[in-house]
Amino acid sequence: MTDSSYVQLDDLKEYLDVTDNLDDPMLSDLIKDVNQEIEIRMLPFADSLPLTGAYFQQAKRAGAFYVVSCWKQEHNNSEAAKSYMEKFESKMEMLIKALEAIPTERTDTVVYAPEYKSEPLRSRERFFD
């Protein structure tokens, strides 16, 4: 596994509009769990790790949705928690589809067959002569 931090505390606090440090330990634990969850889901795509560019941004966004979902659940807002979890799953599904589309060294090569020219059957020639 790589040591990628998809979700970071400062970014998340800004997203949640949390200004104090009271919930930092709980948020830090959630962030650690979410980062590990994303890493585990990315294991089948080891050739693409660590994620970069748009893939990394997609994973960061998905991770933020997951943490916000857990946060909302902790603060008794189960409807919002469910909504954010659906957003997380949707983002992860899109990310996985995108990573599956990237050719790797393990991708099977496509065989190109040259054009085949057939000759008339000899037995048919006898009937038409």
N, CA, C and O of each residue as an XYZ file, in Angstrom:
516
protein
N       0.842     -1.190      0.000
C       0.000      0.000      0.000
C       0.880      1.243      0.000
O       1.993      1.240      0.526
N       0.376      2.262     -0.578
C       1.089      3.534     -0.549
C       0.645      4.319      0.673
O      -0.305      3.940      1.360
N       1.328      5.396      0.932
C       1.001      6.199      2.103
C       0.327      7.500      1.663
O       0.771      8.588      2.030
N      -0.723      7.388      0.893
C      -1.430      8.561      0.395
C      -2.430      9.061      1.422
O      -3.107      8.277      2.087
N      -2.509     10.360      1.539
C      -3.518     10.979      2.395
C      -4.531     11.649      1.486
O      -4.323     12.761      1.000
N      -5.611     10.956      1.273
C      -6.645     11.489      0.404
C      -7.426     12.593      1.105
O      -7.791     13.595      0.491
N      -7.678     12.399      2.396
C      -8.411     13.392      3.173
C      -7.466     13.914      4.247
O      -6.785     13.136      4.915
N      -7.428     15.236      4.410
C      -6.582     15.847      5.424
C      -7.445     16.683      6.356
O      -8.465     17.241      5.952
N      -7.020     16.759      7.599
C      -7.811     17.399      8.647
C      -8.150     18.851      8.330
O      -9.307     19.251      8.455
N      -7.175     19.638      7.926
C      -7.430     21.060      7.669
C      -8.452     21.271      6.553
O      -9.342     22.115      6.664
N      -8.316     20.500      5.485
C      -9.272     20.610      4.374
C     -10.673     20.217      4.825
O     -11.660     20.853      4.454
N     -10.746     19.166      5.626
C     -12.044     18.685      6.078
C     -12.716     19.664      7.029
O     -13.923     19.893      6.945
N     -11.930     20.242      7.934
C     -12.504     21.217      8.871
C     -13.058     22.415      8.126
O     -14.098     22.958      8.497
N     -12.371     22.824      7.084
C     -12.857     23.938      6.264
C     -14.146     23.538      5.552
O     -15.082     24.334      5.472
N     -14.199     22.325      5.043
C     -15.388     21.833      4.347
C     -16.581     21.742      5.293
O     -17.704     22.076      4.916
N     -16.333     21.287      6.533
C     -17.399     21.159      7.537
C     -17.697     22.471      8.259
O     -18.657     22.560      9.024
N     -16.868     23.490      8.012
C     -16.985     24.776      8.682
C     -16.825     24.624     10.199
O     -17.570     25.216     10.980
N     -15.837     23.817     10.592
C     -15.496     23.605     12.003
C     -14.287     24.487     12.302
O     -13.257     24.388     11.634
N     -14.420     25.350     13.310
C     -13.330     26.282     13.613
C     -12.577     25.930     14.890
O     -11.464     26.413     15.095
N     -13.163     25.094     15.759
C     -12.477     24.748     16.998
C     -11.697     23.441     16.837
O     -11.740     22.798     15.788
N     -10.987     23.068     17.898
C     -10.179     21.856     17.869
C     -10.781     20.729     18.706
O     -10.140     19.695     18.893
N     -11.990     20.909     19.209
C     -12.586     19.922     20.097
C     -12.793     18.568     19.426
O     -12.597     17.528     20.055
N     -13.180     18.574     18.179
C     -13.476     17.324     17.484
C     -12.305     16.791     16.664
O     -12.471     15.823     15.922
N     -11.144     17.391     16.779
C      -9.990     16.959     15.997
C      -9.637     15.487     16.203
O      -9.365     14.797     15.221
N      -9.631     14.969     17.453
C      -9.291     13.544     17.617
C     -10.276     12.611     16.883
O      -9.862     11.642     16.248
N     -11.564     12.913     16.978
C     -12.553     12.084     16.306
C     -12.406     12.204     14.789
O     -12.441     11.195     14.084
N     -12.245     13.414     14.285
C     -12.063     13.614     12.850
C     -10.794     12.935     12.349
O     -10.783     12.352     11.265
N      -9.738     13.011     13.132
C      -8.476     12.370     12.744
C      -8.636     10.862     12.620
O      -8.104     10.248     11.695
N      -9.373     10.266     13.557
C      -9.627      8.821     13.480
C     -10.457      8.478     12.250
O     -10.170      7.508     11.548
N     -11.488      9.281     11.993
C     -12.311      9.048     10.801
C     -11.480      9.176      9.525
O     -11.607      8.367      8.606
N     -10.643     10.181      9.481
C      -9.802     10.419      8.308
C      -8.858      9.241      8.083
O      -8.674      8.790      6.952
N      -8.270      8.755      9.151
C      -7.359      7.608      9.037
C      -8.095      6.394      8.468
O      -7.591      5.716      7.572
N      -9.286      6.129      8.994
C     -10.078      4.998      8.509
C     -10.465      5.164      7.041
O     -10.395      4.211      6.265
N     -10.867      6.361      6.668
C     -11.286      6.610      5.283
C     -10.103      6.485      4.330
O     -10.241      5.889      3.261
N      -8.962      7.024      4.685
C      -7.780      6.900      3.834
C      -7.415      5.432      3.623
O      -7.047      5.030      2.519
N      -7.519      4.631      4.691
C      -7.243      3.198      4.559
C      -8.293      2.506      3.685
O      -7.962      1.634      2.882
N      -9.542      2.894      3.845
C     -10.621      2.321      3.031
C     -10.372      2.571      1.547
O     -10.524      1.668      0.724
N      -9.993      3.785      1.215
C      -9.729      4.123     -0.186
C      -8.524      3.335     -0.701
O      -8.546      2.833     -1.825
N      -7.480      3.225      0.112
C      -6.292      2.461     -0.293
C      -6.650      1.004     -0.565
O      -6.173      0.415     -1.535
N      -7.483      0.429      0.283
C      -7.887     -0.966      0.093
C      -8.678     -1.123     -1.201
O      -8.483     -2.088     -1.940
N      -9.559     -0.187     -1.469
C     -10.345     -0.258     -2.712
C      -9.474     -0.053     -3.950
O      -9.843     -0.473     -5.046
N      -8.327      0.586     -3.778
C      -7.446      0.850     -4.908
C      -6.438     -0.270     -5.151
O      -5.728     -0.238     -6.156
N      -6.354     -1.256     -4.261
C      -5.373     -2.327     -4.421
C      -5.426     -3.043     -5.769
O      -4.370     -3.355     -6.319
N      -6.609     -3.319     -6.326
C      -6.613     -3.968     -7.645
C      -5.959     -3.126     -8.745
O      -5.660     -3.637     -9.824
N      -5.740     -1.856     -8.474
C      -5.160     -0.953     -9.463
C      -3.760     -0.525     -9.036
O      -3.381      0.636     -9.189
N      -3.006     -1.467     -8.504
C      -1.682     -1.176     -7.959
C      -0.771     -0.512     -8.983
O       0.095      0.284     -8.621
N      -0.962     -0.837    -10.261
C      -0.142     -0.216    -11.306
C      -0.359      1.286    -11.380
O       0.514      2.015    -11.850
N      -1.519      1.760    -10.920
C      -1.851      3.187    -11.001
C      -1.548      3.937     -9.713
O      -1.740      5.151     -9.647
N      -1.074      3.228     -8.684
C      -0.810      3.890     -7.401
C       0.592      4.445     -7.373
O       1.472      3.835     -7.979
N       0.862      5.528     -6.732
C      -0.109      6.409     -6.089
C      -0.907      7.178     -7.134
O      -0.410      7.501     -8.213
N      -2.138      7.456     -6.788
C      -3.012      8.203     -7.686
C      -2.483      9.623     -7.855
O      -1.950     10.221     -6.920
N      -2.640     10.140     -9.043
C      -2.203     11.516     -9.325
C      -3.280     12.227    -10.126
O      -4.220     11.607    -10.623
N      -3.129     13.515    -10.239
C      -3.999     14.327    -11.076
C      -5.473     14.197    -10.749
O      -5.883     14.249     -9.589
N      -6.260     14.027    -11.800
C      -7.720     13.953    -11.648
C      -8.141     12.749    -10.814
O      -9.135     12.812    -10.091
N      -7.390     11.649    -10.911
C      -7.726     10.460    -10.125
C      -7.558     10.734     -8.630
O      -8.385     10.320     -7.817
N      -6.489     11.428     -8.281
C      -6.255     11.771     -6.883
C      -7.332     12.728     -6.376
O      -7.826     12.576     -5.259
N      -7.693     13.710     -7.195
C      -8.737     14.665     -6.807
C     -10.076     13.952     -6.604
O     -10.825     14.279     -5.683
N     -10.371     12.985     -7.460
C     -11.607     12.211     -7.332
C     -11.606     11.416     -6.024
O     -12.623     11.353     -5.333
N     -10.473     10.816     -5.690
C     -10.361     10.047     -4.438
C     -10.475     10.970     -3.227
O     -11.097     10.613     -2.226
N      -9.871     12.160     -3.319
C      -9.982     13.130     -2.217
C     -11.433     13.531     -1.982
O     -11.898     13.588     -0.844
N     -12.132     13.806     -3.063
C     -13.532     14.224     -2.965
C     -14.386     13.099     -2.379
O     -15.234     13.333     -1.518
N     -14.153     11.889     -2.853
C     -14.891     10.734     -2.334
C     -14.613     10.552     -0.847
O     -15.530     10.300     -0.065
N     -13.353     10.679     -0.461
C     -12.993     10.540      0.947
C     -13.650     11.594      1.816
O     -14.095     11.299      2.925
N     -13.713     12.810      1.324
C     -14.370     13.881      2.078
C     -15.847     13.559      2.277
O     -16.391     13.780      3.359
N     -16.496     13.034      1.235
C     -17.910     12.647      1.372
C     -18.090     11.563      2.431
O     -19.054     11.590      3.196
N     -17.164     10.615      2.473
C     -17.252      9.525      3.449
C     -17.134     10.070      4.870
O     -17.930      9.718      5.741
N     -16.147     10.924      5.103
C     -15.954     11.486      6.449
C     -17.148     12.351      6.843
O     -17.614     12.281      7.980
N     -17.644     13.159      5.920
C     -18.806     14.000      6.218
C     -20.006     13.118      6.555
O     -20.788     13.447      7.448
N     -20.153     12.007      5.849
C     -21.237     11.076      6.155
C     -21.122     10.566      7.589
O     -22.106     10.547      8.328
N     -19.930     10.158      7.973
C     -19.714      9.680      9.352
C     -19.959     10.804     10.361
O     -20.531     10.579     11.428
N     -19.526     12.000     10.016
C     -19.707     13.166     10.883
C     -21.196     13.459     11.083
O     -21.651     13.690     12.204
N     -21.932     13.447      9.994
C     -23.372     13.709     10.075
C     -24.073     12.626     10.896
O     -24.999     12.919     11.653
N     -23.633     11.387     10.747
C     -24.221     10.298     11.522
C     -23.956     10.507     13.015
O     -24.837     10.279     13.843
N     -22.747     10.938     13.352
C     -22.400     11.201     14.754
C     -23.229     12.345     15.338
O     -23.489     12.383     16.540
N     -23.634     13.262     14.489
C     -24.404     14.417     14.932
C     -25.901     14.268     14.634
O     -26.618     15.251     14.447
N     -26.349     13.005     14.594
C     -27.768     12.662     14.486
C     -28.481     13.255     13.273
O     -29.621     13.711     13.364
N     -27.802     13.239     12.164
C     -28.418     13.686     10.914
C     -28.295     12.538      9.913
O     -27.514     12.602      8.963
N     -29.078     11.494     10.145
C     -28.924     10.268      9.359
C     -29.318     10.450      7.894
O     -28.774      9.768      7.025
N     -30.241     11.345      7.608
C     -30.634     11.575      6.217
C     -29.474     12.179      5.420
O     -29.194     11.747      4.302
N     -28.811     13.166      5.991
C     -27.648     13.765      5.324
C     -26.509     12.752      5.244
O     -25.789     12.699      4.248
N     -26.348     11.950      6.296
C     -25.296     10.927      6.302
C     -25.501      9.949      5.148
O     -24.550      9.580      4.459
N     -26.729      9.540      4.948
C     -27.047      8.611      3.862
C     -26.744      9.252      2.510
O     -26.187      8.606      1.622
N     -27.107     10.502      2.360
C     -26.865     11.219      1.114
C     -25.374     11.305      0.802
O     -24.960     11.058     -0.330
N     -24.568     11.655      1.801
C     -23.121     11.758      1.594
C     -22.497     10.392      1.320
O     -21.546     10.297      0.545
N     -23.016      9.334      1.943
C     -22.488      7.998      1.688
C     -22.793      7.576      0.247
O     -21.966      6.935     -0.401
N     -23.970      7.935     -0.248
C     -24.303      7.650     -1.646
C     -23.371      8.403     -2.589
O     -22.953      7.869     -3.617
N     -23.048      9.650     -2.235
C     -22.104     10.428     -3.045
C     -20.731      9.764     -3.044
O     -20.066      9.703     -4.077
N     -20.306      9.264     -1.875
C     -19.021      8.569     -1.771
C     -19.002      7.352     -2.690
O     -18.069      7.174     -3.474
N     -20.028      6.522     -2.591
C     -20.088      5.309     -3.409
C     -20.097      5.644     -4.898
O     -19.456      4.961     -5.697
N     -20.818      6.688     -5.264
C     -20.882      7.104     -6.658
C     -19.510      7.553     -7.157
O     -19.079      7.159     -8.241
N     -18.830      8.372     -6.371
C     -17.489      8.849     -6.756
C     -16.515      7.690     -6.881
O     -15.722      7.640     -7.822
N     -16.572      6.748     -5.928
C     -15.658      5.611     -5.972
C     -15.952      4.726     -7.186
O     -15.031      4.206     -7.815
N     -17.211      4.560     -7.508
C     -17.582      3.766     -8.680
C     -17.040      4.411     -9.950
O     -16.506      3.723    -10.819
N     -17.175      5.726    -10.059
C     -16.651      6.436    -11.236
C     -15.132      6.327    -11.291
O     -14.564      6.137    -12.367
N     -14.469      6.446    -10.146
C     -13.016      6.350    -10.101
C     -12.557      4.959    -10.517
O     -11.611      4.826    -11.293
N     -13.210      3.935    -10.014
C     -12.838      2.562    -10.353
C     -13.043      2.302    -11.842
O     -12.203      1.665    -12.477
N     -14.141      2.784    -12.401
C     -14.374      2.613    -13.840
C     -13.280      3.312    -14.647
O     -12.806      2.780    -15.651
N     -12.887      4.492    -14.209
C     -11.832      5.221    -14.916
C     -10.510      4.473    -14.826
O      -9.780      4.391    -15.814
N     -10.195      3.931    -13.667
C      -8.944      3.196    -13.508
C      -8.956      1.885    -14.286
O      -7.914      1.446    -14.773
N     -10.106      1.266    -14.406
C     -10.208      0.035    -15.192
C      -9.970      0.302    -16.672
O      -9.557     -0.595    -17.406
N     -10.222      1.507    -17.105
C     -10.064      1.852    -18.520
C      -8.618      2.166    -18.889
O      -8.290      2.259    -20.072
N      -7.755      2.331    -17.900
C      -6.349      2.645    -18.177
C      -5.624      1.368    -18.582
O      -5.642      0.394    -17.829
N      -4.986      1.346    -19.749
C      -4.228      0.150    -20.145
C      -3.018     -0.030    -19.230
O      -2.373      0.944    -18.842
N      -2.722     -1.261    -18.897
C      -1.567     -1.572    -18.047
C      -0.706     -2.607    -18.742
O      -1.030     -3.070    -19.836
N       0.380     -2.964    -18.105
C       1.246     -4.008    -18.650
C       0.521     -5.352    -18.651
O       0.876     -6.249    -19.415
N      -0.480     -5.490    -17.808
C      -1.204     -6.756    -17.726
C      -2.380     -6.808    -18.695
O      -3.081     -7.817    -18.770
N      -2.596     -5.728    -19.435
C      -3.698     -5.701    -20.386
C      -3.362     -6.616    -21.559
O      -2.246     -6.572    -22.077
N      -4.305     -7.433    -21.977
C      -4.086     -8.311    -23.120
C      -3.940     -7.479    -24.383
O      -4.634     -6.483    -24.585
N      -3.009     -7.921    -25.229
C      -2.840     -7.211    -26.488
C      -3.918     -7.646    -27.459
O      -4.437     -8.760    -27.382
N      -4.238     -6.764    -28.358
C      -5.245     -7.053    -29.370
C      -4.521     -7.565    -30.602
O      -3.568     -6.941    -31.070
N      -4.959     -8.677    -31.121
C      -4.345     -9.254    -32.306
C      -5.025     -8.671    -33.536
O      -6.251     -8.660    -33.644
N      -4.221     -8.198    -34.436
C      -4.742     -7.644    -35.678
C      -4.533     -8.669    -36.779
O      -3.406     -9.093    -37.035
N      -5.585     -9.055    -37.411
C      -5.498    -10.018    -38.505
C      -5.522     -9.263    -39.828
O      -6.413     -8.447    -40.061
N      -4.548     -9.530    -40.697
C      -4.565     -8.866    -42.000
C      -5.771     -9.337    -42.809
O      -6.360    -10.383    -42.536
N      -6.115     -8.542    -43.802
C      -7.266     -8.877    -44.631
C      -7.047    -10.232    -45.302
O      -5.969    -10.515    -45.825
N      -8.053    -11.033    -45.275
C      -7.971    -12.384    -45.843
C      -8.689    -12.411    -47.180
O      -9.861    -12.046    -47.273
N      -7.989    -12.840    -48.201
C      -8.587    -12.944    -49.530
C      -8.866    -14.415    -49.794
O      -7.966    -15.254    -49.736
N     -10.083    -14.703    -50.074
C     -10.440    -16.095    -50.338
C     -10.400    -16.378    -51.830
O     -10.550    -15.482    -52.661
N     -10.198    -17.613    -52.137
C     -10.215    -18.047    -53.534
C     -11.472    -18.871    -53.745
O     -11.954    -19.513    -52.811
N     -11.999    -18.863    -54.930
C     -13.196    -19.674    -55.174
C     -12.892    -21.155    -54.970
O     -11.775    -21.611    -55.214
N     -13.864    -21.867    -54.537
C     -13.698    -23.295    -54.334
C     -13.520    -23.978    -55.680
O     -14.206    -23.637    -56.643
N     -12.642    -24.903    -55.755
C     -12.353    -25.577    -57.016
C     -13.525    -26.465    -57.446
O     -13.780    -26.626    -58.639
N     -14.210    -27.017    -56.506
C     -15.316    -27.885    -56.877
C     -16.426    -27.102    -57.558
O     -17.119    -27.648    -58.416
N     -16.611    -25.850    -57.203
C     -17.635    -25.016    -57.832
C     -17.235    -24.662    -59.259
O     -18.096    -24.505    -60.125
N     -15.951    -24.538    -59.505
C     -15.491    -24.185    -60.840
C     -15.888    -25.275    -61.846
O     -16.222    -24.970    -62.991
N     -15.850    -26.525    -61.424
C     -16.177    -27.610    -62.337
C     -17.640    -27.547    -62.791
O     -17.949    -27.879    -63.936
N     -18.521    -27.131    -61.914
C     -19.929    -27.081    -62.255
C     -20.255    -25.923    -63.212
O     -21.190    -26.003    -64.010
N     -19.472    -24.863    -63.113
C     -19.768    -23.692    -63.933
C     -18.998    -23.645    -65.230
O     -19.230    -22.745    -66.037
N     -18.104    -24.560    -65.463
C     -17.333    -24.578    -66.705
C     -18.097    -25.137    -67.847
O     -17.576    -25.215    -68.959
